[in-house]
C-alpha cells in the first residue's frame, strides 16, 4: 500500500532506468554466446541512438 501512496505523492519514478535495463537484458538473451562485450555495447548504443532519433 505504501508503494501506491508514494506513486501518487511523488512526480518521478525510475521507469526510464528500468526500461533501459530490460532492453539490455533482452539483447543479452538474444546474443547469448555469440558475441563479445564490445559487440553488445555497440548494439545497445546503436539501439539507444535510433530510439532517441525518433
Phi and psi in degrees as a GROMACS rama.xvg file:
@    title "Ramachandran Plot"
@    xaxis  label "Phi"
@    yaxis  label "Psi"
@TYPE xy
-64.6003  -35.3568  UNK-2
-63.5785  -38.1053  UNK-3
-66.8821  -43.5515  UNK-4
-61.732  -42.4511  UNK-5
-65.1942  -37.8176  UNK-6
-63.2637  -36.4116  UNK-7
-76.5061  -38.0798  UNK-8
-72.2158  -40.8726  UNK-9
-103.396  148.883  UNK-10
-90.0881  -0.671983  UNK-11
-123.185  160.186  UNK-12
-149.633  176.482  UNK-13
-104.199  26.8703  UNK-14
-62.8905  -35.064  UNK-15
-66.7569  -42.9783  UNK-16
-64.7144  -42.2759  UNK-17
-63.998  -37.1472  UNK-18
-64.7769  -42.3441  UNK-19
-64.5893  -41.8937  UNK-20
-63.9952  -40.7018  UNK-21
-63.4565  -43.4542  UNK-22
-60.4649  -43.1804  UNK-23
-62.1935  -42.604  UNK-24
-64.0323  -38.7963  UNK-25
-64.9593  -45.1266  UNK-26
-62.6455  -41.832  UNK-27
-61.0873  -41.6123  UNK-28
-63.2979  -42.2509  UNK-29
-66.3497  -39.9383  UNK-30
-91.9958  9.33921  UNK-31
-51.3739  121.808  UNK-32
77.4957  2.08416  UNK-33
-100.592  -32.6371  UNK-34
-136.277  171.098  UNK-35
-89.0842  175.067  UNK-36
-62.6129  -37.9959  UNK-37
-62.2728  -39.0118  UNK-38
-66.9967  -41.886  UNK-39
-61.949  -43.2264  UNK-40
-62.3429  -44.9238  UNK-41
-63.1427  -40.8048  UNK-42
-64.6069  -42.3409  UNK-43
-65.5017  -43.17  UNK-44
-65.5978  -38.8119  UNK-45
-64.2292  -41.832  UNK-46
-63.2108  -44.8003  UNK-47
-62.2596  -40.0054  UNK-48
-63.56  -42.0727  UNK-49
-64.2914  -42.7285  UNK-50
-68.6255  -36.0224  UNK-51
-73.339  -26.7379  UNK-52
-68.9938  -39.8126  UNK-53
